[in-house]
Amino acid sequence: MELWGRVVSLFRNPSHNGPRIVRRSSPAVNRLTVLSVALLLWAAAIFGKLISLQVLQHAKYLAIARSQQEHTIDIPAPRGTILDRNGQPLAISVPVASVSVNPLQIENLHLATEVLGNTLNLDQRVLFERLTWARQNHKGFLWIKRKIDPFATDRLKAMHLDWVTFHTESQRHYPDGQLASHVLGAVYKDEEGAAGVERTLDPVLKGRNGEERLVMDVKRRGIDSHMDAAVQAGVTLTLTIDQRMQYVAERELKAGVEAKHARSGTAIVMNPYTGEILALANYPTYDPNTPPKKGDDPISRFDLGASVPFEPGSVFKVVTLSAALETTNLRPETLIPTGNGILVLPGRVVHESHHGYGTITMQEVLEKSSNIGAIMIGSHVGRENMYEYAHRLGFGQKTGLPVPAESTGKLRPLKAWGTTSLASVSMGQEVSVTSVQLARLGAVIANGGMLVKPRLILKRGDKVEPADPPVRVLKPETAITMRSMMEGVVLRGTARLHGRLDGYTSAGKTGTAQIFDSVTHHYTHNYNASFLGFAPVTNPALIVLVTVHDTSGESGQGADAAAPVFQKIMTEALRMLDVPKDIPEDLEIAKKPEKKPAEMHDDVSIADLGEPSIMEDDPTVRQLLADQMKPHDDPDEIPAANPARTPVTVAQVAPPPSLIPAAPASAPPTPAPAAARAIVPDFRGKSMRSVVEESAARGINVMIEGSGVARAQLPLPGSPLRQGEQIRIVFTR
């Protein structure tokens, strides 16, 4: 600007001593000035535009450029593998090819449509419309089909098409098909868990996707790529499921359901001490490798064991009797009046399923599955205690199993109980439970009174999943007594035909609950048949719960529909775990009785010796052995019978007037004269064979426990022997 000023001054100053310059006209100078200003403004505008493009709107135009030059591809992370407890794969992710094309490079869309449609089995009309739309909108990337099968991949690669790109993705695969499908769940669209642990633990299994940036030239051809985010695979999960036991449970459950023409069923195998579920089978089932389609049985994809509650029926009597042992003076030998099998309640009449039993012991109430007996016992427990113990044993609340839609079942609060609700709950009505809850009930009895949380996850990666500590809900002596009483169900009660195991002692409880029709508000003649059992009795290794839904007829009851499935599953499971047999083969002296028409009912009782049980770990047995193995030279030193096992008279357990059952049709027998009454013989010191032969000859019912030589017995020798009374004899070596 300074130089320009000097030039102008030369033209305007006539006295300048320098060379004479011709003075130009004023219009020329003006034009030059205007031109100079215009040039300055133009330069300023360009500079401003550059500032706008490179600084102010840099991010905007950079994004536009990248959208034209680059394409971002998400790289799905492979889901974590799911293993069984022995490391066998139950769910894996396998690499598969996905196909994309660059529509701008395709010269003949019709030919490309025909090639891709025939090779990948696609609708050619829809494919052509997609390709046309992509070209018109200048799209250089279009997915054609994702996760194609290997055969189609090989055929398409053999064509060497420049405009086709293959991408490697992962696809969920279940090597064993239907095995444990309700536990595992499934993965369908976009690698999202759809059910089971695949859904519950989806964030853990999913991992983190990667991101790849593809740089393209003007013709939309890839020239470079950059990995913006690395793929992080999902965590490997190790389940508590044992693949072998799961297979056996599913096989036997299917056979049992189909044999009884039932609708569905559930079988659960559980470790009673840790809560680890070794098998959880439902039937019908499905193949998670196949997406659901129209016409599939909708119930096949329900996890019946955790999500579908039902009335448990007589299995719930385990809760009733456990509460009675803890809150009343009732004991297994206590006499319970059941009348002639008819009990009149306000607004309803309760019948035994087959016939009346008169006055029987509480032990026999469980063995014969007497509904009236359970009601009588429940009347002594009371509403508050019954609700407390049902809730304490885990009913009416979720177990915490990591599966979606777990049901709490239904245990109504006391304020919602009706006049006869206590009677109904005592025998397993007006309460709904899940199969997992029932299995946990069995674990409480088997492990000595501790409520455990069912577990499905053993490890996450290399880290062991922490287990919640068990909570004591029953006294140890209560659990031991219930073990012995439930063993009686197998030896002499409703499960005597199908609850026994070869070489092992077992205990359990049958259940047959009529299904309630919510439309007619009446109970139907279809049943939920259940059996809850454990083995061996002294040191239970496993719990097995079997429920068969919607059976009918006498053969559809718990003893005939569910117990045989329990028997087969438990036998195989104990063998797999190498659990030592506790009944020597040469001492299996009792054969299973032939089934007779009258024995088809759960409440029929037949005197049967059954297999011996081993209860030497029972504190009561140990005390009995210690007492009776003392020298008894002085008659005054002979120990008295355990007061807890002394029979209580009917007067001591008389129910409230509203619960008095109908009197038996026949008058009670007249007591025999004292001189004619039998006394308890002395079996101590004798071999098992001698005891069996002598008791059979005298017509005495005995319960054999252990092996070797008879060391203790209850009642004591010389005590009066009541008709039908059982003598408990403990053998040791």
C-alpha positions in Angstrom: 0.0 0.0 0.0 2.9 2.3 0.7 4.4 1.7 -2.7 1.1 2.4 -4.3 0.9 5.7 -2.5 4.2 6.8 -3.8 3.2 6.0 -7.3 0.1 8.1 -7.0 2.0 11.0 -5.5 4.4 11.1 -8.5 1.5 11.6 -10.8 0.0 14.3 -8.7 3.2 16.3 -7.7 4.4 18.5 -10.7 7.5 19.8 -8.9 9.0 16.5 -8.6 12.7 16.7 -9.6 12.9 13.3 -11.1 12.1 12.3 -14.6 9.2 13.9 -16.1 6.2 11.7 -16.0 3.2 12.2 -18.1 0.3 12.9 -15.8 -2.5 10.5 -16.5 -6.1 11.3 -16.6 -8.2 10.9 -13.4 -10.6 8.1 -14.8 -7.7 5.7 -15.4 -6.6 6.1 -11.8 -10.0 5.5 -10.5 -10.3 2.3 -12.6 -7.1 1.1 -11.3 -8.2 1.8 -7.7 -11.5 -0.1 -8.2 -9.7 -3.0 -9.7 -7.3 -3.1 -6.8 -10.1 -3.1 -4.3 -11.9 -5.8 -6.1 -8.9 -8.0 -6.1 -8.5 -7.5 -2.4 -12.1 -8.4 -1.7 -11.8 -11.5 -3.9 -8.7 -12.6 -2.0 -10.5 -11.9 1.3 -13.5 -14.0 0.2 -11.3 -16.9 -0.9 -9.4 -16.7 2.4 -12.7 -16.6 4.3 -14.0 -19.6 2.5 -10.9 -21.5 3.2 -11.2 -20.7 6.9 -14.9 -21.9 6.7 -14.0 -25.1 5.0 -10.8 -26.0 6.8 -11.6 -24.6 10.3 -15.2 -23.7 11.0 -16.9 -26.6 9.1 -14.0 -29.0 9.0 -15.8 -31.8 10.9 -18.9 -31.6 8.6 -17.0 -31.9 5.3 -14.6 -34.5 6.7 -17.7 -36.6 7.6 -19.0 -36.1 4.0 -15.7 -37.1 2.5 -15.4 -40.2 4.7 -18.9 -41.2 3.8 -17.9 -41.1 0.1 -14.4 -42.7 0.6 -14.9 -45.0 3.6 -17.3 -47.7 4.8 -17.4 -48.9 8.4 -18.1 -52.6 9.0 -19.1 -54.0 12.4 -17.3 -57.2 13.2 -19.6 -59.2 15.6 -17.7 -60.7 18.6 -18.0 -64.5 18.9 -20.3 -65.4 21.9 -18.7 -67.2 24.8 -18.8 -70.9 24.7 -21.1 -72.8 27.2 -19.6 -75.9 28.7 -21.0 -78.6 30.9 -19.3 -79.3 34.3 -16.9 -81.8 32.6 -15.8 -79.3 29.9 -18.0 -80.8 27.1 -19.3 -78.1 24.8 -23.0 -77.4 24.9 -23.1 -74.2 22.9 -20.3 -72.9 20.6 -19.9 -70.1 18.0 -18.5 -71.3 14.7 -17.2 -69.1 11.9 -19.4 -68.7 8.8 -19.4 -66.5 5.7 -21.6 -63.6 5.0 -21.9 -62.0 1.5 -22.0 -58.4 0.4 -21.7 -56.7 -3.0 -20.8 -53.3 -4.5 -23.8 -52.4 -6.7 -21.7 -49.7 -8.5 -19.4 -52.3 -9.8 -22.0 -54.6 -11.2 -22.4 -54.1 -15.0 -25.4 -56.3 -15.5 -27.9 -56.2 -12.6 -30.2 -58.9 -14.1 -27.3 -61.3 -14.5 -26.1 -60.6 -11.0 -29.6 -61.1 -9.6 -29.9 -64.5 -11.3 -26.5 -65.7 -10.1 -26.9 -64.7 -6.5 -30.6 -65.7 -6.3 -29.9 -69.3 -7.6 -26.8 -69.8 -5.5 -28.1 -68.4 -2.2 -31.8 -69.4 -2.7 -33.1 -65.8 -2.6 -36.2 -64.2 -4.1 -34.8 -62.7 -7.3 -37.5 -60.1 -7.6 -36.8 -58.7 -4.2 -33.0 -58.9 -4.7 -33.2 -57.0 -8.0 -35.2 -54.2 -6.4 -32.6 -53.9 -3.6 -29.7 -53.8 -6.1 -31.4 -51.2 -8.2 -32.2 -49.0 -5.2 -28.6 -49.2 -4.0 -27.2 -48.2 -7.4 -29.6 -45.3 -7.8 -28.6 -44.0 -4.4 -24.9 -44.5 -5.1 -24.4 -47.1 -2.4 -21.2 -49.0 -2.7 -22.1 -51.6 -0.1 -25.1 -53.9 0.3 -25.6 -57.0 2.3 -26.9 -59.9 0.2 -27.1 -62.7 2.8 -25.5 -63.3 6.2 -24.3 -66.5 7.7 -24.7 -68.7 4.6 -24.0 -72.4 4.7 -20.5 -73.7 3.7 -21.7 -75.3 0.5 -23.1 -72.1 -0.9 -20.0 -70.3 0.2 -17.8 -72.7 -1.8 -20.0 -72.4 -4.9 -20.0 -68.6 -4.8 -16.2 -68.4 -4.2 -15.6 -70.6 -7.2 -17.2 -68.0 -9.5 -14.5 -65.4 -8.7 -16.8 -62.4 -8.9 -15.0 -59.1 -8.4 -18.0 -57.3 -7.0 -18.7 -59.9 -4.3 -17.1 -59.7 -0.9 -17.0 -62.4 1.8 -17.1 -61.5 5.5 -16.4 -63.9 8.3 -18.9 -63.9 11.2 -19.9 -66.3 14.0 -23.0 -68.4 14.3 -24.3 -70.1 17.4 -24.3 -73.9 17.2 -25.6 -76.4 19.7 -23.7 -79.7 19.0 -26.1 -81.9 20.9 -29.3 -80.5 19.4 -32.1 -80.7 21.8 -30.0 -81.6 24.8 -30.5 -79.1 27.7 -32.3 -76.7 25.3 -34.4 -75.3 28.1 -31.4 -74.5 30.2 -29.3 -73.1 27.3 -32.0 -71.2 25.5 -31.2 -70.1 21.9 -29.7 -67.3 19.8 -31.4 -66.1 16.7 -31.3 -62.6 15.1 -28.2 -60.5 15.6 -26.6 -62.9 18.0 -29.1 -62.0 20.8 -30.0 -64.5 23.4 -33.7 -65.6 23.1 -34.2 -67.9 26.1 -32.4 -69.7 28.9 -29.0 -68.7 30.1 -28.3 -67.3 26.6 -30.8 -64.6 27.4 -30.2 -64.1 31.2 -26.4 -63.9 30.8 -26.5 -62.3 27.3 -24.2 -59.3 28.3 -21.6 -61.8 29.6 -21.7 -64.1 26.6 -22.0 -61.4 24.0 -18.6 -59.8 24.3 -17.8 -56.5 22.4 -18.0 -56.1 18.7 -15.1 -54.9 16.6 -15.1 -52.1 14.0 -13.2 -52.1 10.6 -13.0 -49.1 8.3 -12.7 -49.8 4.6 -11.1 -47.0 2.4 -12.4 -47.0 -1.2 -11.3 -45.2 -4.5 -13.6 -43.2 -6.8 -14.9 -46.4 -8.3 -15.8 -47.7 -4.8 -13.1 -50.3 -4.9 -11.4 -51.2 -1.6 -7.8 -50.0 -1.4 -7.1 -50.1 2.4 -8.6 -51.0 5.7 -8.1 -50.0 9.3 -9.2 -51.8 12.5 -10.7 -49.1 14.7 -11.9 -51.4 17.5 -10.6 -54.9 18.2 -13.1 -57.7 18.8 -13.5 -58.9 22.4 -15.0 -62.4 22.6 -17.6 -63.3 25.2 -16.9 -65.0 28.4 -16.9 -68.8 28.5 -19.5 -70.2 30.9 -19.3 -73.5 32.7 -22.6 -74.9 33.8 -23.4 -77.3 36.7 -25.2 -79.5 34.2 -23.7 -82.9 33.6 -24.1 -83.8 29.9 -24.5 -87.5 30.6 -27.1 -87.1 33.3 -29.0 -84.6 31.2 -29.2 -87.1 28.4 -30.5 -89.8 30.7 -33.0 -87.5 32.4 -34.4 -86.4 29.0 -34.5 -89.9 27.6 -36.3 -91.4 30.6 -38.7 -88.4 31.0 -39.7 -88.6 27.4 -40.4 -92.4 27.8 -42.4 -91.8 31.0 -44.5 -89.0 29.5 -45.3 -90.9 26.4 -46.0 -94.1 28.2 -48.8 -92.4 30.3 -50.0 -90.3 27.3 -49.4 -87.2 29.4 -49.0 -83.6 28.1 -45.6 -82.7 29.5 -43.1 -83.4 32.2 -40.1 -82.2 34.1 -37.1 -84.0 35.7 -34.5 -82.4 37.9 -31.3 -83.9 39.4 -29.7 -81.8 42.1 -26.8 -82.0 44.6 -28.5 -81.5 47.9 -25.5 -79.9 49.6 -24.5 -77.3 47.0 -27.7 -76.8 45.1 -25.9 -77.6 41.8 -28.4 -78.8 39.2 -26.9 -81.7 37.3 -29.8 -82.1 35.0 -33.0 -80.1 34.2 -35.1 -81.8 31.6 -38.4 -80.8 30.2 -40.7 -82.6 27.7 -41.7 -81.7 25.0 -38.4 -80.1 24.0 -37.0 -78.3 20.9 -33.8 -77.9 18.9 -32.2 -74.5 19.5 -30.4 -74.7 16.2 -33.8 -74.3 14.4 -35.7 -71.0 14.7 -39.4 -71.3 15.8 -41.8 -71.8 13.0 -45.6 -72.0 12.6 -47.1 -75.2 13.8 -44.6 -75.9 16.6 -45.9 -77.0 19.9 -45.8 -73.7 22.0 -45.3 -75.5 25.2 -42.1 -77.1 23.9 -40.2 -73.8 24.4 -41.4 -73.3 28.0 -39.0 -74.1 30.8 -41.6 -76.0 32.7 -39.3 -76.7 35.7 -38.8 -73.1 36.6 -41.6 -71.1 34.9 -44.8 -73.1 35.2 -46.3 -73.6 38.7 -48.7 -76.3 39.7 -50.4 -77.7 42.8 -48.0 -80.2 44.3 -50.5 -82.5 46.0 -49.2 -85.0 48.5 -45.6 -84.1 48.0 -46.4 -81.0 50.1 -47.1 -83.3 53.1 -43.4 -83.3 53.6 -43.8 -79.6 54.6 -46.8 -80.4 56.8 -45.1 -83.2 58.8 -41.8 -81.2 59.1 -43.7 -78.3 60.6 -45.5 -80.7 62.9 -42.2 -82.2 64.2 -40.9 -78.8 65.0 -43.9 -77.0 66.4 -46.0 -79.8 68.1 -45.5 -82.8 70.2 -46.4 -85.1 67.3 -43.9 -87.8 66.5 -43.7 -90.6 63.9 -45.3 -93.0 66.4 -48.2 -90.6 67.3 -51.6 -92.1 66.6 -53.7 -90.0 64.2 -57.5 -90.7 63.8 -58.5 -90.7 60.1 -61.9 -92.4 60.5 -63.5 -94.2 57.6 -62.0 -92.0 54.9 -64.6 -89.2 55.0 -64.0 -85.9 56.6 -66.7 -83.2 56.6 -65.4 -79.6 56.5 -67.4 -76.4 56.2 -68.7 -76.3 52.7 -66.8 -79.4 51.5 -66.2 -83.1 52.1 -62.7 -84.6 51.9 -62.3 -88.3 50.8 -59.3 -90.5 50.9 -58.4 -91.6 47.4 -59.2 -95.3 48.1 -60.6 -96.1 51.6 -60.3 -95.2 55.2 -57.5 -96.2 57.5 -59.0 -95.8 61.0 -56.3 -94.8 63.5 -52.8 -94.9 62.2 -49.4 -93.4 63.2 -48.1 -90.2 61.7 -45.4 -92.4 60.0 -48.2 -94.3 58.3 -50.0 -91.0 57.3 -47.0 -90.2 55.2 -46.5 -93.8 53.9 -50.2 -94.2 52.9 -50.4 -90.6 51.8 -53.6 -90.1 53.9 -55.2 -86.8 53.1 -57.4 -86.8 56.2 -54.3 -87.7 58.3 -52.4 -84.7 56.8 -55.4 -82.4 57.6 -55.4 -83.7 61.2 -51.7 -83.0 61.5 -52.1 -79.6 59.9 -54.8 -78.7 62.4 -52.2 -79.1 65.2 -49.6 -77.1 63.3 -51.9 -74.1 62.8 -52.3 -71.5 60.1 -49.4 -69.3 61.2 -46.9 -72.1 61.6 -48.0 -73.7 58.3 -47.5 -70.5 56.4 -44.2 -69.8 58.2 -42.7 -73.2 57.4 -44.0 -73.1 53.8 -42.3 -69.7 53.3 -39.2 -70.8 55.2 -38.8 -73.8 52.9 -38.7 -71.6 49.9 -42.3 -71.6 48.6 -43.9 -68.4 47.3 -40.6 -66.9 46.3 -38.1 -67.2 43.4 -35.2 -69.6 43.9 -32.8 -67.3 42.1 -32.1 -69.7 39.2 -30.5 -67.7 36.3 -33.2 -68.4 33.8 -35.8 -65.9 32.4 -39.4 -65.8 33.7 -38.8 -67.9 36.8 -42.1 -68.2 38.7 -42.5 -67.6 42.4 -45.4 -70.1 42.6 -48.3 -69.1 44.8 -48.4 -69.0 48.6 -51.2 -66.7 49.6 -50.7 -64.5 52.6 -52.6 -65.5 55.7 -55.2 -62.7 55.3 -56.3 -64.3 52.1 -56.8 -67.8 53.6 -60.3 -69.1 53.8 -62.0 -71.3 56.4 -60.7 -74.5 55.0 -57.4 -73.2 53.5 -55.4 -74.8 56.3 -56.9 -78.2 55.5 -56.2 -77.7 51.8 -52.6 -76.5 52.2 -51.9 -79.4 54.6 -52.5 -81.9 51.7 -51.0 -79.7 48.9 -53.9 -77.8 47.5 -54.4 -74.0 47.4 -50.7 -73.6 46.9 -48.7 -73.7 43.7 -45.0 -74.6 43.3 -42.4 -75.1 40.6 -40.4 -78.2 40.1 -37.2 -76.4 41.1 -38.9 -75.4 44.5 -39.8 -79.0 45.1 -36.3 -80.2 44.4 -35.0 -77.7 46.9 -37.4 -79.0 49.5 -35.9 -82.5 49.0 -32.5 -81.0 49.4 -33.5 -79.5 52.8 -34.5 -83.0 54.1 -31.4 -84.7 52.5 -28.7 -82.3 53.7 -29.9 -82.0 57.3 -32.2 -79.0 57.3 -30.3 -76.4 55.2 -32.0 -74.4 52.4 -29.7 -74.1 49.5 -29.9 -71.8 46.4 -30.2 -73.8 43.2 -27.2 -73.2 40.9 -26.7 -73.4 37.2 -23.4 -71.5 36.7 -20.2 -73.2 38.0 -17.6 -70.8 36.5 -17.4 -67.6 34.4 -14.2 -67.9 32.5 -11.6 -69.2 34.9 -13.4 -67.7 38.0 -15.5 -70.0 40.1 -19.0 -68.5 40.6 -19.5 -67.7 44.3 -22.2 -69.7 46.0 -24.7 -68.2 48.5 -24.3 -69.8 51.9 -27.1 -72.2 52.9 -29.6 -71.1 55.5 -30.8 -73.4 58.3 -34.6 -73.8 58.1 -35.1 -77.2 60.0 -33.4 -78.7 63.0 -31.0 -81.5 62.1 -33.0 -84.0 64.1 -36.2 -83.0 62.2 -34.5 -83.6 58.8 -33.1 -87.0 60.0 -36.6 -88.1 61.2 -38.1 -87.0 57.9 -35.5 -89.0 56.0 -36.5 -92.1 57.9 -40.2 -91.5 57.4 -39.7 -90.9 53.7 -37.7 -94.1 53.5 -40.8 -95.8 54.9 -42.8 -94.5 51.8 -40.4 -96.5 49.6 -40.2 -99.6 51.8 -43.9 -100.0 52.8 -45.8 -97.1 51.3 -47.0 -95.7 48.0 -43.6 -95.9 46.3 -42.9 -99.5 47.3 -43.3 -100.7 43.7 -41.2 -98.2 41.8 -39.2 -96.2 44.4 -36.7 -98.8 45.3 -33.2 -99.0 43.8 -31.0 -102.0 43.2 -28.1 -101.8 45.7 -29.1 -98.5 47.3 -31.5 -97.4 50.0 -33.8 -94.6 48.9 -36.5 -92.4 50.3 -39.1 -90.2 48.8 -42.7 -89.0 48.6 -45.3 -89.5 45.9 -47.8 -86.8 44.9 -50.9 -86.9 42.8 -52.7 -83.5 42.4 -55.9 -83.1 40.5 -55.7 -80.3 38.0 -58.0 -77.4 38.7 -60.1 -76.1 35.8 -60.1 -72.3 35.9 -63.1 -72.2 33.6 -65.5 -74.5 35.5 -63.8 -73.8 38.9 -63.7 -77.5 39.6 -61.0 -80.1 40.0 -60.8 -82.4 37.0 -59.9 -86.1 36.9 -56.5 -85.3 35.3 -53.4 -85.2 37.5 -50.0 -83.7 38.1 -48.1 -86.8 39.1 -44.9 -86.2 41.1 -42.2 -88.1 43.0 -39.5 -86.4 45.1 -36.7 -88.8 46.2 -33.1 -89.0 47.3 -30.5 -91.8 47.7 -28.7 -93.3 49.6 -30.7 -92.6 52.7 -27.9 -92.3 55.2 -25.7 -90.0 53.1 -27.8 -88.7 50.2 -25.8 -88.0 47.1 -28.5 -86.8 44.8 -32.1 -85.4 44.7 -34.3 -86.4 41.8 -37.6 -84.7 41.3 -40.0 -86.0 38.5 -43.3 -84.4 37.6 -45.6 -85.7 34.8 -48.3 -83.3 33.9 -51.9 -84.0 32.7 -52.0 -87.7 33.3 -55.3 -89.6 33.8 -56.6 -92.8 35.3 -55.2 -94.9 38.2 -51.9 -95.5 36.3 -51.5 -91.7 36.1 -50.8 -91.2 39.8 -47.4 -90.3 41.2 -46.5 -93.9 42.2 -47.0 -95.2 38.7 -46.3 -92.3 36.5 -43.4 -90.4 38.2 -41.7 -92.9 40.5 -40.6 -95.3 37.6 -38.9 -92.3 35.9 -37.2 -91.4 39.2 -36.0 -95.0 39.6 -34.3 -95.1 36.2 -32.7 -91.7 36.4 -31.4 -92.1 40.0 -30.0 -95.6 39.2 -28.0 -94.2 36.2 -26.9 -91.0 38.0 -25.6 -92.9 41.1 -23.6 -95.2 38.8 -22.1 -92.2 36.9 -20.9 -90.7 40.2 -19.6 -94.0 41.4 -21.6 -93.8 44.6 -20.9 -96.9 46.7 -23.8 -99.2 47.2 -25.2 -99.4 50.7 -27.1 -102.6 50.3 -24.8 -105.6 49.7 -26.1 -107.9 47.0 -26.2 -110.9 49.2 -28.5 -109.0 51.7 -31.1 -107.9 49.2 -33.6 -110.3 50.8 -36.8 -108.7 49.9 -38.3 -108.9 46.4 -40.6 -106.4 44.9 -44.2 -107.4 45.4 -46.3 -108.2 42.4 -48.7 -105.4 41.5 -52.3 -106.2 42.2 -55.3 -104.2 41.2 -56.0 -103.0 44.7 -52.4 -101.7 44.9 -52.8 -99.2 42.1 -53.6 -96.4 44.5 -51.1 -94.2 46.2 -52.7 -94.7 49.6 -52.8 -98.5 49.7 -50.5 -100.1 52.3 -49.1 -103.6 52.2 -46.9 -105.0 54.9 -43.5 -105.6 53.3 -40.1 -106.0 54.8 -38.3 -104.2 52.0 -34.6 -103.7 51.7 -32.6 -102.9 54.8 -31.6 -99.3 55.4 -28.4 -98.0 57.0 -29.1 -95.2 59.6 -26.0 -95.5 61.8 -25.2 -91.8 61.1 -28.6 -90.9 62.7 -27.9 -89.3 66.1 -30.8 -91.2 67.6 -29.5 -94.5 66.3 -26.0 -93.8 67.7 -27.5 -93.0 71.1 -29.7 -96.1 70.9 -26.6 -98.2 70.2 -24.6 -96.6 73.0 -27.4 -97.2 75.5 -28.2 -100.8 74.5 -24.6 -102.0 74.2 -23.9 -101.2 77.9 -23.8 -104.3 80.3 -27.2 -104.8 81.8 -26.6 -107.2 84.7 -28.7 -105.0 86.9 -32.3 -104.8 85.7 -32.5 -101.3 87.1 -29.8 -100.2 84.6 -31.8 -101.1 81.5 -32.4 -97.8 79.7 -35.9 -96.6 79.2 -37.3 -96.1 75.7 -36.7 -92.7 74.1 -39.6 -90.5 75.2 -39.6 -88.8 71.8 -40.6 -92.2 70.2 -43.1 -93.3 72.8 -46.6 -93.6 71.2 -49.0 -90.9 72.1 -52.6 -91.8 72.7 -55.4 -90.6 70.5 -56.7 -88.4 73.3 -53.4 -86.4 73.2 -53.8 -85.6 69.5 -57.5 -85.1 69.4 -58.3 -82.6 66.7 -60.7 -79.7 67.0 -64.4 -80.6 66.9 -64.7 -79.2 63.4 -62.2 -81.7 62.1 -63.5 -84.9 63.7 -63.6 -87.5 60.9 -66.5 -89.8 60.5 -66.4 -92.9 62.7 -65.4 -96.2 61.2 -68.3 -98.4 60.1 -67.3 -101.3 62.4 -66.7 -101.1 66.1 -63.1 -101.3 67.3 -61.9 -104.7 68.4 -62.0 -105.6 72.0 -58.5 -105.6 73.6 -57.0 -109.0 74.2 -56.5 -110.2 77.8 -53.2 -109.2 79.3 -52.0 -112.8 79.5 -52.6 -113.2 75.7 -50.7 -110.1 74.7 -47.5 -110.6 72.8 -44.2 -109.2 74.0 -41.2 -107.9 72.0 -38.6 -110.7 71.5 -34.9 -110.1 72.0 -33.2 -110.0 68.6 -29.9 -108.6 69.8 -26.8 -110.6 69.0 -28.4 -112.5 66.2 -27.6 -112.5 62.5 -29.8 -110.8 59.9 -30.9 -114.2 58.5 -31.9 -115.4 62.0 -33.8 -112.2 62.7 -35.7 -112.4 59.4 -36.6 -116.0 59.9 -37.8 -115.6 63.5 -39.8 -112.4 62.7 -41.4 -114.0 59.7 -42.3 -117.1 61.8 -43.9 -114.9 64.5 -45.6 -112.5 62.0 -43.7 -109.5 63.3 -43.0 -106.5 61.1 -39.4 -105.4 61.5 -37.3 -102.5 60.0 -33.8 -103.6 59.3 -31.1 -100.9 59.4 -27.4 -101.6 58.6 -25.6 -104.9 58.2 -23.8 -107.4 60.3 -25.2 -108.4 63.8 -28.2 -107.0 65.6 -26.9 -104.5 68.2 -29.9 -102.5 69.2 -33.7 -102.5 68.8 -36.7 -100.4 69.6 -39.1 -101.2 71.3 -36.9 -102.9 73.9 -37.1 -106.7 74.5 -39.9 -107.6 76.9 -42.1 -104.6 76.0 -45.7 -105.1 75.0 -46.0 -105.7 71.3 -49.1 -103.9 69.9 -50.8 -105.3 66.8 -49.2 -104.1 63.6 -46.3 -102.4 65.5 -42.9 -102.4 63.8 -39.7 -103.2 65.5 -36.6 -101.2 64.5 -33.4 -103.3 64.6 -29.9 -101.8 64.0 -27.2 -104.0 62.7 -23.5 -103.2 62.9 -20.3 -105.1 62.1 
